[in-house]
Amino acid sequence: MVDATVIYYTSNRENPPFEDKICQALLKSKGDLPLISVSQKPMSLGTNICVGDVGAEQQHAYRQLLIGAEAATTRFVCTAESDFLYAPECFEFCPDDTETFCLARPCWVLHALHGRQRVACRKHDFTDAPLIVGRTTLIKRLREMFAGLEYWSSAWDTKDAPYFMDRECVQVSMFDAGIGSVTFKTDENMHRSSVWIKSSKTKHIPGWGSVSDLLEKYCG
């Protein structure tokens, strides 16, 4: 078993029944890996660290991820979010080194926005796909970003806002994770848009089943 901790970070803005189902699915898929949840409301999920209602903004999400990584003691950390379903293989991969940011594929976007056509598409890029990386590498990268916090705060809403997996700053690679992962695009998402491959549009996700069944099960 890979020496890793799952870091679940959330602003708790999703519909509570939906997020609870996501958490239950995560507990099954992660296997025996330890889990640290860093949330803005208290949660009964692994070892919980509640940071308070600081807001649903990307810089707070990164801060919560950093807090979780600093609290972990394993060689690697895996990320988990409140709108994702994960295949067990997302948490079973062991990287060859601790410096590379390893992203799981495939990753499917499931459109669950009110009034939108409810279909799924393959993600065009994997910038927010499930990640496993060396714990100290992630901490170092996030601390480097926060070192420029004054600039970052003023630039956050511009194209110059920093991204912790900027390929000019870190090594990134992909790995195959079985049926991969599914990210729901809901009305409560912090980011409601994503870049996907239009030609991959489908109402059935391989390994996961029909889009309508997934929506019924998780979104009601």
Backbone as numpy.savetxt, mean C-alpha at the origin, in Angstrom:
# Nx Ny Nz CAx CAy CAz Cx Cy Cz
10.82 -18.66 6.04 9.97 -17.47 6.04 10.85 -16.22 6.04
10.50 -15.24 5.20 11.27 -14.02 5.11 11.22 -13.28 6.45
12.35 -12.68 6.83 12.44 -11.92 8.09 11.88 -10.52 7.85
10.56 -10.40 7.93 9.91 -9.14 7.58 8.74 -8.85 8.51
8.44 -7.56 8.63 7.26 -7.08 9.36 6.35 -6.37 8.37
5.06 -6.62 8.47 4.09 -5.91 7.65 3.74 -4.59 8.33
3.87 -3.49 7.60 3.52 -2.17 8.13 2.22 -1.73 7.44
1.14 -1.68 8.20 -0.15 -1.24 7.69 -0.34 0.21 8.12
-0.47 1.11 7.16 -0.64 2.52 7.51 -1.90 3.07 6.88
-2.67 3.83 7.66 -3.99 4.25 7.23 -4.39 5.56 7.88
-5.19 6.35 7.14 -5.78 7.58 7.71 -7.17 7.29 8.25
-7.63 6.03 8.12 -8.96 5.61 8.60 -10.09 6.43 7.97
-9.93 6.78 6.70 -10.97 7.54 6.01 -11.91 6.66 5.20
-11.52 5.40 4.97 -12.39 4.51 4.23 -13.63 4.15 5.06
-14.68 3.70 4.37 -15.88 3.22 5.04 -15.46 2.14 6.05
-15.79 2.28 7.35 -15.30 1.33 8.36 -15.57 -0.14 8.05
-16.78 -0.54 7.60 -16.97 -1.96 7.27 -16.04 -2.43 6.14
-15.80 -1.54 5.17 -14.89 -1.88 4.07 -13.48 -2.08 4.61
-12.98 -1.15 5.41 -11.61 -1.28 5.91 -11.47 -2.48 6.83
-12.51 -2.79 7.59 -12.45 -3.96 8.46 -12.30 -5.23 7.64
-13.01 -5.33 6.51 -12.88 -6.50 5.65 -11.50 -6.57 5.01
-10.96 -5.41 4.65 -9.60 -5.36 4.10 -8.61 -5.88 5.14
-8.79 -5.46 6.40 -7.88 -5.89 7.47 -7.98 -7.39 7.71
-9.20 -7.92 7.68 -9.36 -9.36 7.89 -8.70 -10.15 6.76
-8.81 -9.65 5.54 -8.15 -10.31 4.41 -6.64 -10.24 4.57
-6.13 -9.12 5.04 -4.69 -8.96 5.25 -4.17 -9.95 6.29
-4.91 -10.12 7.37 -4.48 -11.06 8.41 -4.33 -12.47 7.86
-5.18 -12.84 6.90 -5.09 -14.17 6.30 -3.91 -14.26 5.33
-3.71 -13.23 4.52 -2.70 -13.31 3.47 -1.27 -13.15 4.00
-1.09 -12.46 5.11 0.26 -12.20 5.61 0.89 -13.41 6.30
0.08 -14.41 6.59 0.62 -15.58 7.27 1.08 -15.26 8.67
2.26 -15.75 9.04 2.77 -15.58 10.40 3.64 -14.35 10.58
3.75 -13.52 9.55 4.59 -12.32 9.70 4.01 -11.39 10.76
4.87 -10.75 11.57 4.37 -9.76 12.53 3.80 -8.56 11.80
2.88 -7.88 12.43 2.20 -6.74 11.80 2.17 -5.56 12.76
2.53 -4.39 12.24 2.41 -3.13 12.97 1.45 -2.25 12.20
0.39 -1.79 12.85 -0.54 -0.86 12.22 -0.29 0.54 12.76
-0.16 1.50 11.86 0.03 2.90 12.25 -1.17 3.65 11.70
-2.03 4.09 12.59 -3.35 4.59 12.20 -3.62 5.96 12.81
-4.69 6.59 12.32 -5.10 7.89 12.87 -6.25 7.74 13.87
-6.79 6.52 13.96 -7.75 6.15 15.00 -7.26 4.84 15.60
-7.54 4.59 16.88 -7.10 3.33 17.48 -7.67 2.13 16.73
-6.85 1.10 16.55 -7.27 -0.11 15.84 -6.79 -1.35 16.59
-7.57 -2.41 16.45 -7.16 -3.72 16.98 -6.59 -4.52 15.83
-5.40 -4.15 15.41 -4.75 -4.81 14.29 -3.26 -4.89 14.56
-2.79 -6.10 14.87 -1.38 -6.26 15.19 -0.99 -5.39 16.37
0.22 -4.85 16.31 0.67 -3.86 17.29 0.30 -2.50 16.76
-0.62 -1.82 17.43 -1.15 -0.57 16.91 -0.43 0.65 17.48
-0.10 1.58 16.59 0.43 2.90 16.98 -0.53 3.93 16.41
-1.22 4.66 17.27 -2.19 5.66 16.82 -1.54 7.04 16.88
-1.50 7.74 15.75 -0.84 9.05 15.68 -1.83 10.20 15.81
-3.12 9.88 15.89 -4.12 10.94 15.97 -4.58 11.39 14.59
-5.60 12.21 14.57 -6.22 12.64 13.32 -5.42 13.79 12.70
-4.31 13.43 12.05 -3.43 14.44 11.46 -3.84 14.82 10.04
-4.75 14.02 9.45 -5.23 14.36 8.12 -4.81 13.37 7.05
-5.62 13.30 6.01 -5.36 12.37 4.91 -4.54 13.06 3.83
-3.25 13.17 4.07 -2.33 13.78 3.12 -1.12 12.88 2.95
-0.48 12.97 1.79 0.60 12.04 1.48 1.75 12.14 2.46
2.09 13.37 2.90 3.21 13.49 3.82 2.92 12.80 5.15
1.64 12.79 5.58 1.29 12.10 6.81 1.36 10.58 6.61
0.97 10.12 5.43 1.08 8.70 5.13 2.54 8.25 5.20
3.44 9.04 4.62 4.86 8.71 4.66 5.39 8.75 6.10
4.92 9.71 6.88 5.35 9.80 8.27 4.90 8.56 9.04
3.68 8.11 8.79 3.18 6.91 9.46 3.97 5.68 9.03
4.33 5.61 7.76 5.15 4.50 7.29 6.51 4.50 7.98
7.08 5.67 8.14 8.37 5.80 8.83 8.24 5.36 10.29
7.20 5.77 10.96 6.98 5.38 12.35 6.89 3.86 12.47
6.17 3.24 11.55 6.05 1.79 11.59 7.38 1.09 11.34
8.15 1.59 10.37 9.44 0.98 10.07 10.40 1.13 11.25
10.36 2.28 11.91 11.24 2.49 13.06 10.85 1.59 14.24
9.58 1.23 14.32 9.12 0.37 15.42 9.42 -1.11 15.15
9.60 -1.48 13.90 9.88 -2.87 13.55 11.32 -3.24 13.91
11.58 -4.52 13.98 12.93 -5.00 14.32 13.46 -6.00 13.30
12.69 -6.30 12.27 13.07 -7.30 11.28 13.99 -6.71 10.22
14.57 -7.59 9.42 15.49 -7.14 8.37 14.75 -6.40 7.26
13.55 -6.87 6.93 12.74 -6.28 5.87 11.41 -5.78 6.42
10.77 -4.90 5.65 9.40 -4.51 5.94 8.58 -4.61 4.65
7.31 -4.97 4.81 6.36 -5.01 3.70 5.28 -3.97 3.98
4.84 -3.27 2.96 3.80 -2.26 3.15 2.42 -2.86 2.89
1.43 -2.30 3.58 0.04 -2.70 3.38 -0.84 -1.48 3.60
-1.86 -1.32 2.75 -2.72 -0.15 2.80 -4.19 -0.54 2.93
-5.01 0.45 3.24 -6.41 0.21 3.61 -7.34 0.00 2.43
-6.83 0.01 1.21 -7.69 -0.23 0.05 -7.15 -1.35 -0.84
-6.30 -2.21 -0.28 -5.64 -3.26 -1.05 -6.02 -4.65 -0.56
-6.19 -5.56 -1.51 -6.21 -6.99 -1.25 -4.89 -7.57 -1.73
-4.30 -8.46 -0.93 -2.98 -9.00 -1.25 -3.01 -10.51 -1.36
-2.31 -11.03 -2.37 -2.08 -12.47 -2.43 -1.01 -12.82 -1.40
-1.03 -14.03 -0.84 0.00 -14.42 0.13 1.41 -14.26 -0.41
1.59 -14.46 -1.73 2.94 -14.35 -2.32 3.53 -12.96 -2.19
2.68 -11.95 -1.97 3.19 -10.59 -1.77 4.05 -10.50 -0.52
3.82 -11.42 0.43 4.54 -11.39 1.70 5.51 -12.55 1.87
5.67 -13.34 0.83 6.55 -14.51 0.90 7.87 -14.30 0.17
7.95 -13.26 -0.64 9.15 -13.00 -1.44 10.30 -12.53 -0.54
11.48 -13.08 -0.79 12.67 -12.65 -0.05 13.65 -12.00 -1.02
13.88 -10.70 -0.91 14.80 -10.00 -1.83 16.23 -10.51 -1.69
17.00 -10.28 -2.74 18.41 -10.69 -2.74 19.27 -9.75 -1.91
18.79 -8.52 -1.70 19.56 -7.56 -0.93 18.59 -6.65 -0.17
19.12 -5.83 0.69 18.27 -4.95 1.51 18.16 -3.55 0.93
18.84 -3.27 -0.18 18.85 -1.92 -0.74 17.78 -1.68 -1.80
17.31 -2.76 -2.44 16.38 -2.62 -3.56 14.93 -2.57 -3.08
14.16 -1.63 -3.62 12.73 -1.53 -3.35 12.03 -2.50 -4.30
11.50 -3.59 -3.77 10.92 -4.66 -4.59 9.39 -4.55 -4.59
8.81 -4.40 -5.78 7.37 -4.19 -5.92 6.72 -5.42 -6.54
5.57 -5.80 -5.99 4.88 -7.00 -6.43 4.01 -6.73 -7.66
3.99 -7.66 -8.57 3.10 -7.60 -9.72 2.48 -8.99 -9.93
1.30 -9.07 -10.53 0.51 -7.96 -11.11 -0.22 -7.16 -10.04
-0.68 -6.00 -10.43 -1.50 -5.15 -9.56 -2.69 -4.67 -10.37
-3.88 -4.90 -9.84 -5.11 -4.54 -10.53 -5.79 -3.36 -9.85
-6.34 -2.46 -10.64 -7.13 -1.35 -10.13 -8.60 -1.71 -10.31
-9.35 -1.74 -9.22 -10.77 -2.05 -9.28 -11.55 -0.76 -9.04
-12.31 -0.34 -10.02 -13.02 0.94 -9.96 -14.32 0.77 -9.18
-14.37 1.38 -8.00 -15.55 1.29 -7.14 -16.12 2.67 -6.83
-15.79 3.65 -7.66 -16.27 5.02 -7.45 -17.75 5.11 -7.80
-18.48 5.89 -7.02 -19.92 6.05 -7.26 -20.14 6.67 -8.64
-21.04 6.06 -9.41 -21.39 6.61 -10.71 -20.43 6.25 -11.82
-19.38 5.51 -11.52 -18.42 5.11 -12.55 -18.67 3.66 -12.97
-18.21 3.34 -14.18 -18.29 1.96 -14.63 -17.42 1.09 -13.74
-18.00 0.04 -13.20 -17.28 -0.77 -12.22 -16.57 -1.93 -12.91
-15.33 -1.69 -13.24 -14.49 -2.66 -13.93 -13.11 -2.65 -13.29
-12.26 -3.55 -13.75 -10.88 -3.59 -13.27 -9.93 -3.46 -14.45
-8.74 -2.91 -14.19 -7.70 -2.78 -15.20 -6.35 -3.04 -14.56
-5.40 -3.50 -15.35 -4.03 -3.65 -14.86 -3.42 -2.28 -14.68
-2.67 -2.10 -13.60 -1.97 -0.84 -13.39 -0.87 -0.69 -14.43
-0.72 0.54 -14.92 0.33 0.82 -15.92 1.70 0.85 -15.27
1.76 1.40 -14.06 3.02 1.40 -13.31 2.72 0.83 -11.94
3.76 0.63 -11.17 3.58 -0.04 -9.89 4.09 0.82 -8.73
3.91 2.13 -8.85 4.46 3.02 -7.83 3.81 2.84 -6.47
2.55 2.39 -6.43 1.92 2.15 -5.13 1.56 0.68 -4.96
2.29 -0.21 -5.64 2.07 -1.64 -5.50 2.67 -2.12 -4.18
2.30 -3.33 -3.74 2.89 -3.88 -2.52 4.42 -3.86 -2.58
5.03 -3.44 -1.50 6.48 -3.22 -1.45 7.12 -4.04 -0.35
8.29 -4.62 -0.64 9.15 -5.18 0.39 10.54 -4.61 0.17
11.14 -4.15 1.26 12.45 -3.49 1.18 13.15 -3.63 2.52
14.47 -3.50 2.51 15.21 -3.52 3.76 14.72 -2.42 4.70
14.54 -2.76 5.95 13.99 -1.80 6.91 14.87 -0.55 7.04
16.17 -0.74 7.19 17.05 0.41 7.37 17.13 1.25 6.10
16.99 0.61 4.93 16.99 1.35 3.67 15.77 2.26 3.59
14.61 1.74 3.95 13.40 2.54 3.91 13.47 3.70 4.90
13.95 3.41 6.10 14.07 4.47 7.11 15.00 5.57 6.63
16.14 5.19 6.08 17.10 6.18 5.58 16.48 7.05 4.50
15.78 6.43 3.56 15.19 7.18 2.45 14.12 8.15 2.95
13.24 7.69 3.85 12.18 8.55 4.36 12.75 9.69 5.21
13.78 9.40 5.98 14.41 10.47 6.79 15.06 11.51 5.89
15.64 11.07 4.78 16.23 12.01 3.83 15.15 12.95 3.29
13.99 12.40 3.01 12.90 13.23 2.50 12.43 14.24 3.54
12.28 13.76 4.77 11.78 14.65 5.82 12.81 15.69 6.24
14.07 15.49 5.88 15.09 16.48 6.20 14.82 17.79 5.49
14.12 17.72 4.35 13.76 18.93 3.60 12.31 19.28 3.79
11.79 19.09 5.00 10.36 19.24 5.25 9.82 20.63 4.91
10.59 21.69 5.20 10.09 23.04 4.94 9.82 23.22 3.45
10.76 22.80 2.63 10.57 22.88 1.17 9.44 21.97 0.74
9.44 20.76 1.32 8.45 19.77 0.94 7.03 20.29 1.20
6.81 20.90 2.35 5.48 21.40 2.68 5.00 22.41 1.66
5.88 23.31 1.25 5.48 24.35 0.30 5.33 23.80 -1.11
5.98 22.68 -1.40 5.97 22.15 -2.76 5.03 20.97 -2.93
4.32 20.59 -1.85 3.59 19.32 -1.88 2.57 19.25 -3.01
1.89 20.36 -3.30 0.84 20.35 -4.31 1.37 20.64 -5.72
2.65 20.56 -5.90 3.24 20.82 -7.21 3.85 19.54 -7.75
4.26 19.59 -9.01 4.88 18.42 -9.63 6.23 18.09 -9.01
6.77 19.02 -8.20 8.08 18.80 -7.58 7.97 18.10 -6.23
6.76 17.74 -5.81 6.60 17.06 -4.52 7.42 15.78 -4.52
8.09 15.46 -3.43 8.96 14.29 -3.38 8.18 12.99 -3.34
8.81 11.94 -3.83 8.24 10.60 -3.80 9.31 9.67 -3.27
8.98 8.87 -2.30 10.03 8.11 -1.61 10.64 7.01 -2.47
9.95 6.61 -3.55 10.54 5.63 -4.46 10.94 6.26 -5.78
11.37 7.50 -5.75 11.89 8.17 -6.94 13.06 7.34 -7.49
12.95 6.93 -8.74 13.95 6.03 -9.31 15.30 6.70 -9.53
15.35 8.00 -9.38 16.64 8.68 -9.44 17.37 8.59 -8.10
16.63 8.17 -7.07 17.19 8.12 -5.72 17.36 6.70 -5.18
16.54 5.76 -5.67 16.57 4.41 -5.12 16.55 3.38 -6.24
16.95 2.15 -5.90 16.88 1.02 -6.83 15.50 0.38 -6.70
14.85 0.12 -7.84 13.52 -0.47 -7.85 13.51 -1.68 -8.77
12.87 -2.75 -8.34 12.70 -3.93 -9.20 11.31 -4.51 -8.95
10.87 -5.37 -9.86 9.57 -6.02 -9.76 9.77 -7.51 -9.47
8.78 -8.10 -8.80 8.77 -9.55 -8.65 7.34 -10.06 -8.84
7.23 -11.28 -9.31 5.93 -11.88 -9.56 5.37 -12.45 -8.26
4.12 -12.07 -7.96 3.50 -12.44 -6.69 2.19 -13.19 -6.93
2.26 -14.27 -7.68 1.08 -15.08 -7.91 -0.03 -14.28 -8.58
-1.22 -14.27 -7.94 -2.33 -13.50 -8.49 -2.18 -12.02 -8.17
-1.17 -11.67 -7.39 -0.86 -10.26 -7.15 -1.80 -9.57 -6.17
-2.17 -8.35 -6.49 -2.94 -7.53 -5.56 -4.03 -6.78 -6.32
-5.00 -6.31 -5.55 -6.11 -5.52 -6.09 -6.25 -4.27 -5.26
-6.23 -3.10 -5.90 -6.46 -1.85 -5.17 -7.81 -1.28 -5.58
-8.66 -1.02 -4.59 -9.97 -0.45 -4.83 -9.85 1.07 -4.97
-10.47 1.63 -5.99 -10.59 3.08 -6.11 -11.98 3.46 -5.63
-12.05 4.01 -4.40 -13.33 4.34 -3.79 -13.48 5.85 -3.67
-14.68 6.28 -3.31 -14.93 7.70 -3.13 -14.19 8.27 -1.94
-13.69 7.40 -1.05 -12.98 7.85 0.14 -11.47 7.86 -0.05
-10.98 7.37 -1.16 -9.52 7.32 -1.41 -8.89 8.70 -1.35
-7.66 8.75 -0.87 -6.90 10.00 -0.91 -6.58 10.36 -2.36
-6.26 9.35 -3.17 -6.02 9.54 -4.60 -7.04 8.69 -5.35
-7.94 9.33 -6.06 -9.02 8.59 -6.71 -8.73 8.24 -8.16
-7.59 8.63 -8.64 -7.22 8.31 -10.01 -5.95 7.47 -10.00
-5.75 6.74 -11.08 -4.56 5.91 -11.21 -4.31 5.68 -12.69
-3.08 5.39 -13.04 -2.74 5.13 -14.43 -2.88 3.64 -14.68
-3.75 3.27 -15.62 -3.95 1.86 -15.91 -3.89 1.61 -17.41
-3.81 0.33 -17.75 -3.75 -0.08 -19.15 -5.19 -0.28 -19.64
-5.67 0.63 -20.47 -7.08 0.59 -20.88 -7.43 -0.69 -21.61
-6.49 -1.24 -22.35 -6.77 -2.46 -23.11 -6.97 -3.68 -22.21
-6.62 -3.53 -20.92 -6.75 -4.65 -19.98 -8.08 -4.63 -19.24
-8.96 -3.71 -19.61 -10.24 -3.57 -18.91 -10.99 -4.90 -18.88
-11.48 -5.27 -17.70 -12.12 -6.57 -17.53 -13.12 -6.53 -16.39
-14.04 -7.46 -16.40 -14.98 -7.62 -15.30 -14.68 -8.89 -14.50
-13.51 -9.47 -14.77 -13.07 -10.67 -14.04 -11.56 -10.58 -13.84
-11.12 -10.64 -12.59 -9.70 -10.54 -12.27 -9.15 -11.94 -12.04
-8.17 -12.38 -12.84 -7.62 -13.73 -12.68 -7.19 -14.00 -11.24
-7.69 -15.10 -10.70 -7.33 -15.48 -9.34 -8.18 -14.86 -8.26
-8.88 -13.78 -8.58 -9.71 -13.09 -7.60 -11.20 -13.24 -7.87
-11.58 -13.48 -9.12 -12.98 -13.65 -9.44 -13.58 -12.43 -10.11
-14.89 -12.39 -10.13 -15.59 -11.33 -10.84 -15.54 -10.01 -10.06
-15.50 -8.92 -10.81 -15.49 -7.59 -10.21 -16.76 -7.38 -9.39
-17.89 -7.80 -9.92 -19.16 -7.60 -9.21 -19.18 -8.36 -7.87
-18.60 -9.56 -7.84 -18.56 -10.31 -6.58 -17.63 -9.65 -5.57
-16.51 -9.14 -6.04 -15.57 -8.45 -5.13 -16.22 -7.18 -4.56
-16.90 -6.44 -5.42 -17.58 -5.22 -4.96 -18.67 -5.55 -3.95
-19.40 -6.60 -4.21 -20.46 -7.00 -3.28 -19.87 -7.44 -1.94
-18.80 -8.20 -1.99 -18.18 -8.73 -0.77 -17.55 -7.64 0.08
-16.84 -6.70 -0.56 -16.08 -5.72 0.21 -16.76 -4.36 0.35
-17.53 -3.98 -0.67 -18.15 -2.65 -0.63 -19.64 -2.70 -0.30
-20.26 -3.87 -0.49 -21.68 -4.00 -0.16 -22.58 -3.30 -1.14
